Amino acid sequence: MAGVVEELVKKAGGCAVIDGGFATQLEALGADINDPLWSAACLITKPHLIKEVHMQYLEAGADVIISSSYQATIPGFLARGLLLEEAEGLLRTSVQLAREARDEFWKSTLRSSKPVYNRALVAASIGSYGAYLADGSEYSGSYGDDVTAEKLKDFHRRRLQVLASAGPDLIAFEAIPNKMEAQALVELLEEEDIQVPSWICFSSVDGKHLCSGESFGDCLQILNASEKVAIVGVNCTPPQFVEGIIRDFKKQTKKAIAVYPNSGEVWDGRAKRWLPVECFGRKSFDVMARRWQEAGASLVGGCCRTTPSTIRAVSNALKSRSSWVRVYY
């Protein structure tokens, strides 16, 4: 599984580019995502916008695009009144839309006289249990005393099975806020014998610990023991903490490291709004992206409130455009 990641990073010139904020760009295209399903609501109402966002990030230079399934869960769809078959179909659709965008973009690239991009990989997104709850617990890691690792495995199991069978190149467990969920995911990958390489990325508010307050080191020990996990990292974390996190991770793991922080603004999970603090713009992100690569990151991108402009800046910073005459299949 590590071979897939090594090949990706090699083809990208030493550091692969992940796409950016998905819901942010859906809103820019006119989507209303004020919904318990968040951006996954567009799988029901406006799937064409999902595909358009994927295309915009591919144009920006992303080597990895992430499916719109972060907050797409079977219980969430059932609560919306959908049948089980429909819910599972929407999960598959999230991967299908990303694959279609990737394949169409790749074909157009091969026909074009413009610089040639790498053929992107598709990562199927799986958000935390807290993301499904939509009660702010994805930002605290506090799920309550009645939530056990077994309950978390039961929650994630069928979604993982469906997404893994839909043909993604990678599985992306995103913004995991506590150690118990990380442990549950590793066990679930083994129990289901998932053959798709996976990454598990944590979220942090202080750059030293998970959102739950637990240490990165304790969680990395769990991930290091799993051959199913090819990549570790952080996402939806303030960018000013990322360089330090990378250097800390490099001391504790030999796995590839992925970082895709948010813009620097802070999301109030209870009030459901962005707090007006310092925002890191395109220029800052390209400077920081170089530093993150130098610190040891193998994959770099953006999360909430970053845009295709952000990812274009990151791609330009990490890749020599003059060398983009190569074609990788």
C-alpha positions as CSV (number, residue, x, y, z in Angstrom):
1,M,0.0,0.0,0.0
2,A,2.9,2.4,0.7
3,G,4.0,1.8,-2.9
4,V,0.9,3.6,-4.2
5,V,1.8,6.7,-2.1
6,E,5.5,6.6,-3.0
7,E,4.6,6.5,-6.7
8,L,2.2,9.4,-6.3
9,V,4.8,11.5,-4.5
10,K,7.5,10.6,-7.0
11,K,5.3,11.6,-10.0
12,A,4.4,14.9,-8.3
13,G,8.1,15.8,-8.0
14,G,8.6,15.1,-4.3
15,C,5.4,16.5,-2.8
16,A,1.9,15.8,-4.0
17,V,-0.8,18.5,-3.9
18,I,-4.2,17.7,-2.3
19,D,-7.2,19.8,-3.2
20,G,-8.8,22.5,-1.0
21,G,-12.0,23.5,0.7
22,F,-14.9,21.7,-0.8
23,A,-17.9,23.3,0.9
24,T,-16.2,26.7,0.5
25,Q,-16.2,26.3,-3.2
26,L,-19.7,24.8,-3.4
27,E,-21.0,28.0,-1.7
28,A,-19.0,30.1,-4.1
29,L,-20.9,28.4,-6.9
30,G,-24.2,29.1,-5.3
31,A,-25.0,26.0,-3.3
32,D,-26.9,26.3,0.0
33,I,-25.1,23.9,2.4
34,N,-26.9,25.1,5.6
35,D,-27.9,21.5,6.1
36,P,-27.2,18.7,8.6
37,L,-25.6,16.8,5.6
38,W,-23.4,19.9,4.9
39,S,-21.7,19.6,1.5
40,A,-23.1,16.1,1.1
41,A,-26.5,17.5,0.6
42,C,-25.4,18.5,-2.9
43,L,-25.2,14.8,-3.7
44,I,-29.0,14.9,-3.6
45,T,-29.7,18.3,-4.9
46,K,-26.8,19.5,-7.1
47,P,-24.4,16.8,-8.1
48,H,-23.2,18.8,-11.1
49,L,-21.8,21.4,-8.8
50,I,-19.7,18.7,-7.0
51,K,-18.2,17.7,-10.3
52,E,-17.5,21.3,-11.2
53,V,-15.6,21.8,-7.9
54,H,-13.5,18.7,-8.6
55,M,-12.7,20.1,-12.1
56,Q,-11.7,23.5,-10.6
57,Y,-9.2,21.8,-8.2
58,L,-7.8,19.7,-11.0
59,E,-7.3,22.8,-13.1
60,A,-5.5,24.3,-10.1
61,G,-3.0,21.4,-10.1
62,A,-4.3,19.0,-7.5
63,D,-2.7,15.5,-7.6
64,V,-5.4,14.2,-5.2
65,I,-9.0,15.1,-5.2
66,I,-11.2,14.2,-2.2
67,S,-14.8,13.0,-2.6
68,S,-17.8,14.9,-1.3
69,S,-18.6,12.2,1.3
70,Y,-17.1,13.8,4.4
71,Q,-20.5,14.2,6.0
72,A,-22.3,11.7,3.9
73,T,-23.5,8.9,6.2
74,I,-26.1,6.2,5.9
75,P,-27.9,7.3,9.2
76,G,-27.8,10.9,7.9
77,F,-29.4,10.0,4.6
78,L,-32.0,7.7,6.3
79,A,-32.9,10.6,8.6
80,R,-33.6,12.5,5.4
81,G,-36.1,10.0,4.3
82,L,-34.0,8.0,1.8
83,L,-34.1,4.3,1.5
84,L,-31.0,2.3,2.5
85,E,-30.3,1.5,-1.2
86,E,-30.5,5.2,-2.1
87,A,-28.2,6.1,0.8
88,E,-25.6,3.6,-0.3
89,G,-26.0,4.7,-3.9
90,L,-25.2,8.3,-3.0
91,L,-22.0,7.2,-1.3
92,R,-21.0,5.5,-4.5
93,T,-22.0,8.6,-6.4
94,S,-19.6,10.7,-4.4
95,V,-16.7,8.6,-5.7
96,Q,-18.1,8.3,-9.2
97,L,-18.3,12.0,-9.6
98,A,-14.7,12.5,-8.5
99,R,-13.6,9.7,-10.9
100,E,-15.5,11.1,-13.8
101,A,-14.1,14.6,-13.2
102,R,-10.6,13.1,-13.0
103,D,-11.0,11.0,-16.1
104,E,-12.5,13.8,-18.2
105,F,-9.9,16.3,-17.1
106,W,-7.1,13.8,-17.9
107,K,-8.5,13.2,-21.4
108,S,-8.7,16.9,-22.1
109,T,-5.2,17.4,-20.8
110,L,-3.8,14.7,-23.1
111,R,-5.5,16.5,-26.1
112,S,-4.3,19.9,-25.0
113,S,-1.2,21.8,-25.9
114,K,-1.1,23.3,-22.4
115,P,1.4,22.0,-19.8
116,V,0.6,18.5,-18.8
117,Y,-0.6,17.6,-15.3
118,N,-0.3,14.4,-13.4
119,R,-3.2,12.0,-13.5
120,A,-4.8,12.7,-10.2
121,L,-5.9,10.1,-7.6
122,V,-9.3,10.0,-6.0
123,A,-9.6,9.7,-2.2
124,A,-12.9,8.7,-0.7
125,S,-13.6,10.9,2.3
126,I,-14.8,9.6,5.6
127,G,-15.5,12.1,8.3
128,S,-15.6,11.5,12.1
129,Y,-18.6,10.4,14.1
130,G,-18.7,13.9,15.5
131,A,-19.2,15.3,11.9
132,Y,-22.3,13.1,11.6
133,L,-23.6,14.4,15.0
134,A,-23.1,18.0,13.8
135,D,-23.2,19.1,17.5
136,G,-19.7,20.6,17.7
137,S,-18.1,17.3,19.0
138,E,-16.0,16.9,16.0
139,Y,-14.1,20.0,17.3
140,S,-13.8,18.7,20.8
141,G,-13.5,14.9,20.5
142,S,-16.0,14.6,23.3
143,Y,-18.6,12.0,22.2
144,G,-20.0,11.1,25.7
145,D,-19.5,8.1,28.0
146,D,-21.9,5.9,26.0
147,V,-19.8,5.9,22.9
148,T,-17.3,3.1,22.7
149,A,-14.8,1.9,20.1
150,E,-17.2,-0.9,19.1
151,K,-20.0,1.6,18.6
152,L,-17.7,3.7,16.4
153,K,-16.8,0.7,14.3
154,D,-20.4,-0.2,13.8
155,F,-21.1,3.4,12.7
156,H,-18.3,3.5,10.2
157,R,-18.4,-0.1,8.9
158,R,-21.0,0.0,6.1
159,R,-19.9,3.4,4.9
160,L,-16.3,2.2,4.6
161,Q,-17.4,-1.0,2.8
162,V,-19.5,0.9,0.3
163,L,-16.9,3.6,-0.4
164,A,-14.0,1.1,-0.7
165,S,-16.0,-0.8,-3.3
166,A,-16.7,2.3,-5.4
167,G,-13.2,2.3,-6.9
168,P,-11.3,5.1,-5.1
169,D,-7.5,5.1,-5.2
170,L,-7.3,6.1,-1.5
171,I,-9.5,6.2,1.6
172,A,-9.2,9.5,3.5
173,F,-10.3,9.5,7.2
174,E,-10.4,13.2,7.9
175,A,-10.3,15.5,11.0
176,I,-10.3,12.6,13.5
177,P,-10.6,14.3,16.9
178,N,-9.7,11.6,19.4
179,K,-7.6,8.5,20.0
180,M,-10.6,6.1,20.5
181,E,-11.8,6.8,17.0
182,A,-8.4,6.4,15.5
183,Q,-8.1,3.0,17.2
184,A,-11.5,2.0,16.0
185,L,-10.7,2.9,12.4
186,V,-7.4,0.9,12.4
187,E,-9.2,-2.1,13.8
188,L,-12.0,-1.7,11.2
189,L,-9.6,-1.6,8.3
190,E,-8.1,-4.9,9.6
191,E,-11.5,-6.5,10.2
192,E,-12.8,-5.6,6.8
193,D,-9.4,-6.3,5.1
194,I,-9.6,-3.1,3.2
195,Q,-7.2,-3.2,0.2
196,V,-7.4,0.5,-0.6
197,P,-4.5,2.5,0.9
198,S,-5.8,4.7,3.7
199,W,-4.8,7.9,5.4
200,I,-5.9,9.0,8.8
201,C,-5.6,12.8,9.5
202,F,-6.2,14.3,12.9
203,S,-7.5,17.8,13.8
204,S,-5.9,20.0,16.3
205,V,-6.5,23.4,17.9
206,D,-3.2,24.0,19.6
207,G,-0.7,22.2,17.4
208,K,0.4,19.9,20.2
209,H,-2.6,17.6,20.7
210,L,-5.7,16.3,19.1
211,C,-8.9,18.3,19.6
212,S,-9.6,15.9,22.5
213,G,-6.4,17.0,24.2
214,E,-4.7,13.6,23.7
215,S,-1.2,13.4,22.4
216,F,-0.2,12.9,18.8
217,G,2.4,10.4,19.9
218,D,-0.1,8.0,21.5
219,C,-2.2,8.0,18.3
220,L,0.8,7.6,16.0
221,Q,1.8,4.5,17.8
222,I,-1.6,3.0,16.9
223,L,-1.3,4.1,13.2
224,N,2.4,3.0,12.9
225,A,1.4,-0.6,13.8
226,S,-1.1,-0.8,10.8
227,E,0.0,-1.7,7.3
228,K,-3.4,-0.5,6.1
229,V,-2.6,3.1,7.0
230,A,-0.2,4.5,4.4
231,I,-0.4,8.2,5.3
232,V,-0.8,10.1,8.6
233,G,-1.2,13.8,9.1
234,V,-3.5,16.7,10.1
235,N,-6.2,18.7,8.4
236,C,-8.7,21.4,9.3
237,T,-6.0,22.8,11.7
238,P,-4.7,26.3,11.8
239,P,-1.8,26.7,9.4
240,Q,0.5,28.4,11.8
241,F,0.8,25.1,13.7
242,V,1.5,22.9,10.8
243,E,5.3,23.1,10.5
244,G,5.8,22.2,14.1
245,I,3.4,19.3,13.8
246,I,5.3,17.9,10.7
247,R,8.6,18.1,12.6
248,D,7.0,16.3,15.6
249,F,5.5,13.6,13.4
250,K,8.8,13.0,11.6
251,K,10.3,12.0,14.9
252,Q,7.6,9.5,15.6
253,T,6.6,7.9,12.3
254,K,8.1,6.6,9.0
255,K,4.8,6.9,7.1
256,A,4.2,9.6,4.6
257,I,2.8,12.8,6.1
258,A,-0.1,14.8,4.7
259,V,-1.1,18.3,5.8
260,Y,-4.0,20.3,4.6
261,P,-4.9,23.0,7.1
262,N,-7.7,25.5,7.0
263,S,-7.3,29.1,6.1
264,G,-6.5,30.2,9.7
265,E,-10.1,31.3,10.5
266,V,-11.8,29.5,13.3
267,W,-15.1,27.6,13.0
268,D,-17.5,27.9,15.9
269,G,-19.1,24.5,15.8
270,R,-22.0,25.4,18.1
271,A,-22.9,28.8,16.5
272,K,-22.0,27.3,13.1
273,R,-20.1,30.4,11.8
274,W,-16.6,31.4,11.1
275,L,-14.9,33.7,13.6
276,P,-13.3,36.7,12.1
277,V,-9.6,36.1,13.0
278,E,-6.5,36.4,10.9
279,C,-6.9,34.7,7.5
280,F,-3.9,33.4,5.7
281,G,-4.2,34.3,2.0
282,R,-2.8,32.8,-1.2
283,K,0.6,34.4,-0.8
284,S,1.1,33.1,2.7
285,F,0.0,29.6,1.7
286,D,2.6,29.3,-1.1
287,V,5.4,30.4,1.3
288,M,4.2,28.0,4.0
289,A,3.8,25.1,1.5
290,R,7.5,25.2,0.7
291,R,8.3,25.2,4.4
292,W,6.0,22.3,5.0
293,Q,7.6,20.3,2.3
294,E,11.1,21.1,3.6
295,A,10.0,20.0,7.1
296,G,9.0,16.6,5.7
297,A,5.4,16.7,4.3
298,S,4.8,14.4,1.3
299,L,1.3,15.7,0.6
300,V,0.1,19.3,1.0
301,G,-3.2,21.0,0.4
302,G,-6.0,23.0,2.0
303,C,-9.1,22.5,4.0
304,C,-12.0,24.8,5.1
305,R,-12.0,28.3,3.5
306,T,-9.2,27.5,1.1
307,T,-10.0,27.8,-2.6
308,P,-8.7,26.8,-6.1
309,S,-6.6,29.9,-6.0
310,T,-5.0,28.7,-2.8
311,I,-4.3,25.3,-4.3
312,R,-2.9,26.9,-7.5
313,A,-0.5,28.9,-5.4
314,V,0.6,25.7,-3.5
315,S,1.0,23.8,-6.8
316,N,3.0,26.6,-8.3
317,A,5.2,26.7,-5.2
318,L,5.9,23.0,-5.1
319,K,6.2,22.2,-8.7
320,S,8.5,23.6,-11.4
321,R,6.0,24.4,-14.2
322,S,8.8,24.3,-16.7
323,S,9.2,20.6,-16.1
324,W,5.5,19.8,-16.6
325,V,6.1,18.3,-20.0
326,R,6.1,14.8,-18.7
327,V,3.0,12.6,-18.9
328,Y,2.2,10.1,-16.2
329,Y,-0.4,7.4,-16.7
